[in-house]
Amino acid sequence: MTNALAGHELFTQQEGLNGLDFLNLQGSYHPNDLGQTLISNALTPTVNQAVGYALGNLGLVGPPAPDPQPLPTVDTPPVVDPPIDSPPVEQPPPVDPGDPGGPVVDPPRPWTRSPTPPPRAAAEAERKATETHMSRLLREIEDIMKSEIPLCGPYRLTGKVPDSLRVVFLLPYMREMSLMCMGPLALYDLVNRGSDIPAVAERAIRYSCLRASGNRLAPPEGEVYRTIESASPVATADIVGVSIANSGDLPSFFRLLDLAGIPRRSADRVFGRHPLVVGGNGGFANPEILADYVDVVALGEGEASMVELIRVVHRARGAHAAMDPELAKESVLEELSRVPGLYVPAMYDCELRPGGGVTAVRPRTPRVPAKVRPQFLGLDELHAAHFVAPISNGKRGVVVPTLGCRWACHFCTLGVPPFRQAPFELLDAYLAELEKHDIAQVVISSATFTQYGKRYALLDCRRSRN
């Protein structure tokens, strides 16, 4: 048929057809009326069949339905209900024709999908999908805790008072960089190791699973922003400390508060319902920039001022429980403003110069100090974690050999704190501890390391261990 339609012996001078079978390749199919009729009659059934199969394979049409046959009619007697009072008539069981006297065997039913549990592979895939959706944050926190090594020994919190405060340090960095935030880590270690400090410290970082939308962050869907150490939301903490390294990163302050669900403005936070927000580090060197948003700013080194802040808030939580929240907060802030090294913006009026700058900062009440100075401590007052990182991820350790600078250049703030050097014995013992855990990398976080008197001995000690 294909050859005929393609023109095989289609146009010839022969008048008639040499056979009507289209399989005869030698046939002469002359395009006259007779030839057209005969070849049409021969090819039409085959072409219709081929087209029908093609359309059926494409799902466009189904097979032609057979002509309906009339059903045979069977005369059946009418069904008459038995009388109510008559006993039920027992019908004899049907008999199998192949086995007279035996019961009829039901024919096998066609296969149908039964409500059985899904196959093992489907169940495993469903479990993994649920786990991935619901616990991305939890799985990342578990990885963090497995990798972290407390270099100064485990934290034993069993000696804390039962009503200890919950202090959360918010760090605007991911897991690697968060372990280099020496200021918050030093306070974290101090609070958790001090049995006489009525608080437990926790950390919340910028987890990699957080969702970013413009300049905002949000936890994975269905989860809340929590700390590494606790499943409780950050917003339920008693005190939240935000560490900003420099003023260029101040937007991180608002990003972290929004992430935790804490109101931005200090006036919108209710004492006893929202945490007390404390700012620190170099980003708050000029605390008036965020005066409407932060409750307290720790100026200088916070080992002493933060511990006193915790004690004040701990006492106030019980003493001011029945007091109006607004009055309670004002009372607490006034008491905190008298702690050396703590600046409470709500207790002061800042007069700005028209062309820029500050004319004066005056206290609103004589019960608060007229000036607040940053607090710098001696070596015997500083916690060991101020010089060596208390936690490592197994890759690196951090040391701070020097604080401050010997010089006081007018363009630099390194000379504001007095110059102090970390005890060599402390650094040497820390390097030995890193060696025990096979931690090969050491970060020297000190802009004035060249002023450290025993820097060569420290480097030689490191080389001898390698």
Backbone torsions as a table, in degrees:
resi	resn	phi	psi	omega
1	MET	NA	-38.0	179.5
2	THR	-64.1	-43.4	179.7
3	ASN	-65.0	-37.7	179.7
4	ALA	-64.6	-46.8	-180.0
5	LEU	-68.3	-26.0	178.9
6	ALA	-77.9	-7.7	176.4
7	GLY	111.6	9.3	-179.3
8	HIS	-66.6	115.1	179.9
9	GLU	50.9	33.6	179.7
10	LEU	-81.4	-40.8	179.3
11	PHE	-107.5	97.7	176.7
12	THR	-130.5	171.5	179.2
13	GLN	-88.7	-4.0	-177.8
14	GLN	-71.8	134.2	-174.1
15	GLU	-72.5	-47.0	-173.9
16	GLY	-101.2	-169.8	-179.8
17	LEU	-106.4	135.9	177.5
18	ASN	-93.0	66.8	-176.7
19	GLY	96.0	146.3	-177.6
20	LEU	-104.0	-0.1	-179.9
21	ASP	-74.6	120.6	-176.6
22	PHE	-73.0	-10.1	174.7
23	LEU	-79.0	-12.1	178.2
24	ASN	-80.8	102.0	-175.8
25	LEU	-71.0	-13.2	179.8
26	GLN	-92.6	-1.8	-178.5
27	GLY	-66.8	151.5	-180.0
28	SER	-106.0	114.9	-177.1
29	TYR	-108.0	85.5	-176.6
30	HIS	-78.4	136.2	-177.4
31	PRO	-80.9	51.9	170.4
32	ASN	-99.2	178.2	-175.5
33	ASP	-59.5	-42.9	-179.5
34	LEU	-65.2	-44.5	-179.6
35	GLY	-64.1	-40.4	179.8
36	GLN	-62.9	-40.2	-179.0
37	THR	-68.5	-45.4	-178.3
38	LEU	-65.5	-43.9	-179.3
39	ILE	-69.6	-32.0	176.1
40	SER	-65.0	-44.0	178.7
41	ASN	-62.9	-32.5	-177.6
42	ALA	-78.2	-35.8	-172.7
43	LEU	-93.7	-26.1	-172.9
44	THR	-57.5	-47.4	179.8
45	PRO	-59.5	-41.3	-178.6
46	THR	-67.8	-41.2	179.5
47	VAL	-65.6	-42.0	179.1
48	ASN	-62.1	-39.3	179.1
49	GLN	-66.0	-42.2	-179.5
50	ALA	-65.2	-43.3	179.3
51	VAL	-64.1	-38.9	179.5
52	GLY	-63.8	-42.5	177.2
53	TYR	-63.4	-40.6	-179.5
54	ALA	-64.0	-44.4	178.6
55	LEU	-67.4	-33.3	176.7
56	GLY	-65.8	-40.9	178.5
57	ASN	-63.9	-31.3	178.0
58	LEU	-82.0	-4.7	179.7
59	GLY	76.4	14.7	-178.0
60	LEU	-82.7	-33.1	178.5
61	VAL	-140.1	156.6	176.0
62	GLY	-98.2	174.5	178.1
63	PRO	-64.8	148.0	-179.2
64	PRO	-61.9	132.1	-179.0
65	ALA	-73.7	137.8	177.9
66	PRO	-67.6	156.5	178.9
67	ASP	-64.6	133.2	-179.6
68	PRO	-64.7	135.4	178.8
69	GLN	-100.3	140.1	179.0
70	PRO	-66.0	135.3	-179.7
71	LEU	-75.9	142.4	178.3
72	PRO	-68.9	141.7	178.8
73	THR	-94.3	135.1	-179.1
74	VAL	-124.0	128.1	177.7
75	ASP	-77.6	115.5	179.6
76	THR	-116.1	140.4	179.4
77	PRO	-69.6	150.2	178.2
78	PRO	-65.2	148.3	179.5
79	VAL	-84.2	124.6	-179.6
80	VAL	-114.9	123.1	178.0
81	ASP	-67.4	138.3	177.5
82	PRO	-69.4	155.6	176.5
83	PRO	-60.3	153.0	-176.2
84	ILE	-65.8	-39.6	-174.8
85	ASP	-78.9	-13.3	-176.1
86	SER	-79.8	144.6	179.3
87	PRO	-70.7	153.7	179.9
88	PRO	-64.2	140.9	-179.3
89	VAL	-90.2	124.6	-179.8
90	GLU	-82.1	127.1	178.5
91	GLN	-90.4	140.6	177.6
92	PRO	-69.2	145.8	179.6
93	PRO	-65.2	146.2	179.1
94	PRO	-63.2	151.8	-176.0
95	VAL	-111.2	136.4	176.4
96	ASP	-76.0	124.8	-179.3
97	PRO	-59.8	-31.3	-179.1
98	GLY	-78.0	-17.7	-178.3
99	ASP	-138.6	84.1	-176.7
100	PRO	-56.3	134.8	-180.0
101	GLY	90.6	-14.4	-179.9
102	GLY	-92.3	162.3	-179.2
103	PRO	-72.6	155.9	177.6
104	VAL	-76.4	132.3	178.9
105	VAL	-92.2	124.2	179.4
106	ASP	-64.2	139.2	176.8
107	PRO	-68.3	152.8	-180.0
108	PRO	-62.4	135.3	179.2
109	ARG	-80.1	149.5	176.0
110	PRO	-63.8	154.4	-177.2
111	TRP	-67.4	131.7	174.7
112	THR	-130.9	155.8	-180.0
113	ARG	-74.5	120.8	179.6
114	SER	-94.3	154.0	-178.6
115	PRO	-76.4	60.8	179.3
116	THR	-92.1	159.9	177.6
117	PRO	-59.3	152.3	179.7
118	PRO	-64.0	159.7	178.6
119	PRO	-58.3	163.2	-176.4
120	ARG	-61.3	-40.2	-179.4
121	ALA	-64.5	-42.4	179.4
122	ALA	-66.1	-39.4	178.9
123	ALA	-64.9	-40.4	178.7
124	GLU	-65.2	-41.0	178.1
125	ALA	-64.7	-39.2	178.5
126	GLU	-65.6	-39.9	179.1
127	ARG	-64.3	-43.1	179.8
128	LYS	-65.9	-38.5	178.7
129	ALA	-64.7	-41.9	178.2
130	THR	-65.2	-41.9	179.5
131	GLU	-64.7	-40.5	180.0
132	THR	-64.9	-39.5	-176.4
133	HIS	-74.6	-40.0	-169.7
134	MET	-92.5	-18.4	-171.3
135	SER	-135.5	34.7	176.8
136	ARG	-62.9	-44.4	179.5
137	LEU	-65.4	-41.7	-179.9
138	LEU	-63.8	-42.3	-179.1
139	ARG	-66.5	-36.2	177.1
140	GLU	-67.2	-40.3	178.6
141	ILE	-65.2	-38.7	177.2
142	GLU	-62.8	-39.4	176.7
143	ASP	-64.0	-38.6	178.8
144	ILE	-63.8	-46.7	-177.1
145	MET	-67.2	-33.4	177.9
146	LYS	-68.6	-33.3	-175.9
147	SER	-85.4	-19.6	-174.5
148	GLU	-80.4	143.4	-179.8
149	ILE	-124.7	116.1	173.9
150	PRO	-74.8	104.5	-171.6
151	LEU	-72.8	-18.3	180.0
152	CYS	-104.9	20.4	-179.7
153	GLY	97.2	160.8	-178.1
154	PRO	-68.4	156.6	177.2
155	TYR	-88.3	126.9	179.4
156	ARG	-111.2	103.6	-174.7
157	LEU	-98.7	7.2	-177.1
158	THR	-70.2	-21.8	-178.9
159	GLY	-85.2	1.7	-179.8
160	LYS	-72.8	154.2	177.2
161	VAL	-67.9	150.4	-175.0
162	PRO	-60.8	-34.2	-176.7
163	ASP	-98.8	37.4	-178.9
164	SER	-62.5	146.9	176.8
165	LEU	-73.6	159.5	176.2
166	ARG	-109.7	113.0	-178.3
167	VAL	-109.1	125.1	-178.7
168	VAL	-117.6	127.2	175.0
169	PHE	-98.2	118.8	178.7
170	LEU	-91.6	123.8	-178.8
171	LEU	-117.2	123.3	-174.4
172	PRO	-81.5	29.2	-177.4
173	TYR	-128.6	163.4	175.4
174	MET	-79.8	-179.5	-167.2
175	ARG	-58.6	-37.0	-177.9
176	GLU	-68.3	-51.0	-177.0
177	MET	-74.0	-27.3	-178.6
178	SER	-63.4	-26.8	179.0
179	LEU	-79.0	0.5	175.9
180	MET	-109.1	5.7	175.7
181	CYS	-83.1	86.3	-169.6
182	MET	-67.2	-35.3	-179.8
183	GLY	-61.5	-57.6	177.7
184	PRO	-61.7	-37.4	179.7
185	LEU	-65.4	-35.9	177.8
186	ALA	-64.5	-42.3	177.9
187	LEU	-69.5	-38.2	176.8
188	TYR	-58.2	-46.4	-179.2
189	ASP	-68.7	-39.4	-179.4
190	LEU	-63.6	-45.9	-177.7
191	VAL	-65.0	-43.7	-175.7
192	ASN	-75.0	-22.1	178.7
193	ARG	-95.1	-12.2	-179.5
194	GLY	-88.0	106.9	-179.5
195	SER	-67.6	-21.3	-180.0
196	ASP	-92.4	2.5	178.7
197	ILE	-96.0	117.2	-174.3
198	PRO	-79.7	61.1	-180.0
199	ALA	-160.7	158.9	173.2
200	VAL	-123.4	129.5	-175.9
201	ALA	-98.0	143.9	177.7
202	GLU	-136.0	168.5	-179.5
203	ARG	-127.8	142.2	172.2
204	ALA	-132.8	127.9	-173.5
205	ILE	-119.6	-175.8	175.0
206	ARG	-88.5	91.4	-177.0
207	TYR	-67.1	148.3	-177.9
208	SER	-69.4	-20.0	-179.0
209	CYS	-85.9	-0.5	179.5
210	LEU	-67.6	144.3	179.5
211	ARG	-89.8	131.8	179.9
212	ALA	-103.6	132.6	175.3
213	SER	-135.4	97.8	-173.8
214	GLY	67.0	-121.7	179.6
215	ASN	-99.1	9.3	-177.9
216	ARG	-108.1	155.8	177.1
217	LEU	-123.1	150.8	178.8
218	ALA	-145.9	145.7	177.0
219	PRO	-69.6	166.1	175.8
220	PRO	-55.7	152.2	-176.2
221	GLU	-59.1	131.6	179.3
222	GLY	87.5	1.1	-179.0
223	GLU	-124.1	164.6	179.5
224	VAL	-115.3	156.6	177.8
225	TYR	-74.5	115.5	-174.1
226	ARG	-125.0	178.1	179.3
227	THR	-96.2	172.5	177.2
228	ILE	-69.5	-36.1	-172.8
229	GLU	-91.0	-16.8	-173.3
230	SER	-140.0	148.1	176.7
231	ALA	-83.9	-6.9	179.7
232	SER	-70.6	144.7	178.7
233	PRO	-61.5	150.6	177.6
234	VAL	-61.1	-34.8	-175.9
235	ALA	-64.3	-17.7	-179.6
236	THR	-91.1	5.4	178.9
237	ALA	-71.1	160.3	176.2
238	ASP	-84.2	-37.1	180.0
239	ILE	-135.3	135.9	176.2
240	VAL	-122.8	122.4	176.9
241	GLY	-105.3	127.7	-178.9
242	VAL	-113.8	121.9	-179.3
243	SER	-106.6	119.6	178.0
244	ILE	-119.3	121.4	-172.9
245	ALA	-70.4	-36.2	-178.2
246	ASN	-148.1	161.9	-175.0
247	SER	-66.3	-22.9	178.6
248	GLY	-67.3	-16.2	-178.9
249	ASP	-106.5	18.1	179.8
250	LEU	-60.3	-31.1	175.1
251	PRO	-56.5	-23.1	177.2
252	SER	-63.6	-26.6	177.7
253	PHE	-59.3	-48.3	179.6
254	PHE	-71.1	-35.4	179.7
255	ARG	-62.0	-40.4	-178.9
256	LEU	-72.9	-39.2	177.9
257	LEU	-64.4	-42.6	178.0
258	ASP	-64.0	-39.8	179.3
259	LEU	-61.9	-38.9	-178.9
260	ALA	-82.3	-10.6	-178.0
261	GLY	77.7	28.4	179.3
262	ILE	-100.6	131.6	178.5
263	PRO	-55.8	141.3	-176.6
264	ARG	-68.9	-50.6	-173.4
265	ARG	-78.8	140.9	178.9
266	SER	-62.2	-35.4	-179.0
267	ALA	-66.7	-22.5	-179.2
268	ASP	-89.2	-7.6	179.9
269	ARG	-93.4	130.4	-176.4
270	VAL	-98.8	129.8	179.7
271	PHE	-65.3	130.7	-177.1
272	GLY	93.5	-20.9	177.6
273	ARG	-108.2	-37.4	178.4
274	HIS	-114.4	153.5	179.7
275	PRO	-71.2	155.6	171.7
276	LEU	-78.4	125.6	-174.2
277	VAL	-98.7	121.9	-178.0
278	VAL	-118.4	130.6	177.3
279	GLY	-106.7	152.5	179.6
280	GLY	-161.1	175.5	180.0
281	ASN	84.2	-177.3	-171.5
282	GLY	-63.8	-23.1	179.4
283	GLY	-65.1	-19.8	-179.9
284	PHE	-106.9	26.5	176.7
285	ALA	-60.0	-34.2	171.0
286	ASN	-110.5	91.4	-172.3
287	PRO	-71.4	-15.1	-177.4
288	GLU	-69.9	-17.3	179.3
289	ILE	-61.9	-38.2	-179.5
290	LEU	-112.8	32.6	-175.7
291	ALA	-62.1	-31.6	-178.7
292	ASP	-82.6	-5.3	-171.8
293	TYR	-119.3	-25.3	-177.2
294	VAL	-106.6	143.3	179.4
295	ASP	-82.7	-44.0	-176.4
296	VAL	-140.5	144.4	174.3
297	VAL	-121.8	125.4	176.2
298	ALA	-89.2	112.6	-178.8
299	LEU	-93.6	132.5	179.5
300	GLY	81.3	-143.5	-177.1
301	GLU	-92.7	130.4	-166.8
302	GLY	-100.0	10.4	-177.8
303	GLU	-58.4	-41.5	-178.5
304	ALA	-86.6	-43.6	-175.4
305	SER	-68.8	-38.4	-179.7
306	MET	-69.3	-36.4	177.9
307	VAL	-64.6	-41.4	177.9
308	GLU	-68.2	-35.5	176.6
309	LEU	-61.0	-42.7	179.4
310	ILE	-62.0	-42.3	-178.7
311	ARG	-67.1	-37.9	179.0
312	VAL	-65.0	-46.6	-179.1
313	VAL	-66.4	-35.7	179.7
314	HIS	-65.6	-42.5	177.6
315	ARG	-66.3	-40.1	-176.3
316	ALA	-69.3	-29.0	-177.5
317	ARG	-62.1	-34.7	177.7
318	GLY	-89.0	-37.4	-176.0
319	ALA	-72.3	-33.3	-175.5
320	HIS	-105.1	21.7	-176.1
321	ALA	-63.9	-37.0	-178.0
322	ALA	-93.4	2.4	-177.3
323	MET	-86.8	157.2	174.8
324	ASP	-57.8	132.1	-175.4
325	PRO	-56.0	-37.8	-178.7
326	GLU	-67.7	-42.0	177.9
327	LEU	-68.9	-37.6	178.9
328	ALA	-62.9	-42.9	180.0
329	LYS	-64.9	-42.2	179.2
330	GLU	-63.0	-38.3	178.3
331	SER	-65.8	-41.3	179.9
332	VAL	-66.8	-44.4	-179.5
333	LEU	-64.4	-36.4	178.2
334	GLU	-65.3	-40.5	177.9
335	GLU	-67.6	-38.2	179.3
336	LEU	-67.5	-30.3	-179.0
337	SER	-66.5	-16.3	178.8
338	ARG	-92.3	-0.4	176.7
339	VAL	-82.5	126.8	179.8
340	PRO	-58.0	132.0	177.8
341	GLY	92.0	-5.2	179.5
342	LEU	-107.7	126.9	176.9
343	TYR	-110.6	126.0	-179.1
344	VAL	-112.2	102.5	-175.2
345	PRO	-58.1	-31.6	-177.7
346	ALA	-66.6	-17.2	-178.8
347	MET	-93.6	4.5	-175.6
348	TYR	-135.5	152.7	172.9
349	ASP	-108.5	125.0	-178.9
350	CYS	-104.7	120.0	178.8
351	GLU	-97.5	119.4	-176.7
352	LEU	-93.6	145.1	176.7
353	ARG	-80.0	140.0	-177.4
354	PRO	-55.6	-40.0	-178.6
355	GLY	-86.9	3.1	-177.6
356	GLY	116.3	145.9	-179.0
357	GLY	102.2	-179.1	-176.3
358	VAL	-117.1	129.7	176.8
359	THR	-82.5	-48.1	-178.9
360	ALA	-161.4	155.1	173.0
361	VAL	-124.2	112.6	-173.9
362	ARG	-116.5	139.3	177.6
363	PRO	-69.9	146.4	179.8
364	ARG	-81.8	-16.1	-179.7
365	THR	-143.7	146.4	178.7
366	PRO	-69.1	-6.4	-178.7
367	ARG	-81.5	-2.7	177.5
368	VAL	-115.8	152.9	-177.9
369	PRO	-65.3	149.6	-179.5
370	ALA	-72.4	-30.3	-179.9
371	LYS	-131.7	147.1	176.4
372	VAL	-120.8	122.3	-178.0
373	ARG	-111.9	146.5	176.6
374	PRO	-63.8	148.3	-176.4
375	GLN	-102.3	123.4	176.1
376	PHE	-122.4	130.5	-170.2
377	LEU	-105.8	159.8	174.9
378	GLY	-80.3	170.2	-177.6
379	LEU	-60.7	-34.5	-178.9
380	ASP	-75.0	-15.3	179.3
381	GLU	-96.4	-14.0	-177.8
382	LEU	-85.8	139.8	177.5
383	HIS	-72.0	150.1	-178.3
384	ALA	-59.6	-33.9	-179.4
385	ALA	-69.0	-5.9	174.1
386	HIS	-71.1	-22.3	-177.2
387	PHE	-110.2	-23.8	-179.6
388	VAL	-133.5	136.1	-178.4
389	ALA	-65.6	127.7	-176.6
390	PRO	-77.9	-14.0	-176.5
391	ILE	-131.9	141.4	175.9
392	SER	-131.1	153.1	175.6
393	ASN	-93.9	14.5	-179.9
394	GLY	87.1	-2.3	-179.0
395	LYS	-107.1	-36.8	-173.6
396	ARG	-153.7	159.0	171.4
397	GLY	-120.3	166.4	-176.8
398	VAL	-131.2	133.9	176.0
399	VAL	-127.0	147.9	176.8
400	VAL	-123.9	90.6	-175.3
401	PRO	-70.2	-29.6	-175.0
402	THR	-132.5	151.9	171.4
403	LEU	-124.4	136.6	-180.0
404	GLY	76.7	-162.9	-177.4
405	CYS	-149.4	148.8	177.5
406	ARG	-69.6	-21.2	-175.9
407	TRP	-108.0	162.6	-178.4
408	ALA	-130.1	67.1	179.4
409	CYS	-70.9	141.3	-174.2
410	HIS	-70.8	-19.9	-178.3
411	PHE	-94.2	4.8	-172.7
412	CYS	-135.7	145.1	179.1
413	THR	-98.4	0.0	179.8
414	LEU	-64.0	-26.7	-179.1
415	GLY	-84.9	-0.3	179.6
416	VAL	-67.8	-51.2	175.8
417	PRO	-71.5	152.2	174.9
418	PRO	-66.5	150.2	-177.5
419	PHE	-77.3	129.5	178.8
420	ARG	-140.5	149.2	-178.9
421	GLN	-118.8	137.6	179.3
422	ALA	-68.3	144.0	177.1
423	PRO	-60.2	132.9	-177.7
424	PHE	-63.0	-37.6	-179.0
425	GLU	-61.2	-36.6	178.7
426	LEU	-65.5	-44.7	-179.9
427	LEU	-67.3	-39.4	-178.9
428	ASP	-65.3	-42.2	178.2
429	ALA	-66.4	-34.1	178.8
430	TYR	-66.7	-42.5	177.7
431	LEU	-62.7	-37.2	177.2
432	ALA	-65.5	-36.2	178.1
433	GLU	-67.1	-38.8	176.5
434	LEU	-61.9	-38.3	-179.7
435	GLU	-65.2	-34.5	179.1
436	LYS	-62.4	-32.4	-178.4
437	HIS	-97.6	12.0	178.7
438	ASP	58.2	38.5	176.9
439	ILE	-96.2	112.9	-171.1
440	ALA	-93.5	-22.4	-173.9
441	GLN	-99.3	135.3	178.4
442	VAL	-127.9	126.1	177.6
443	VAL	-98.6	124.2	176.1
444	ILE	-95.9	101.8	-176.7
445	SER	-95.2	79.9	-178.0
446	SER	-158.2	117.9	179.0
447	ALA	-72.3	-16.1	-178.4
448	THR	-118.7	37.4	-178.8
449	PHE	-62.3	-30.6	179.8
450	THR	-66.2	-11.9	177.1
451	GLN	-94.7	-0.1	179.6
452	TYR	-74.0	124.7	-172.5
453	GLY	-64.5	-30.5	-177.3
454	LYS	-111.8	34.6	-177.4
455	ARG	-66.0	-38.5	-179.2
456	TYR	-68.2	-39.5	178.0
457	ALA	-65.6	-36.6	179.0
458	LEU	-66.3	-43.2	179.3
459	LEU	-67.9	-39.3	177.9
460	ASP	-64.0	-37.8	179.2
461	CYS	-63.7	-38.3	178.8
462	ARG	-68.3	-41.9	179.8
463	ARG	-64.0	-39.4	-177.2
464	SER	-65.5	-29.2	179.0
465	ARG	-78.8	-25.1	178.1
466	ASN	-80.7	NA	NA
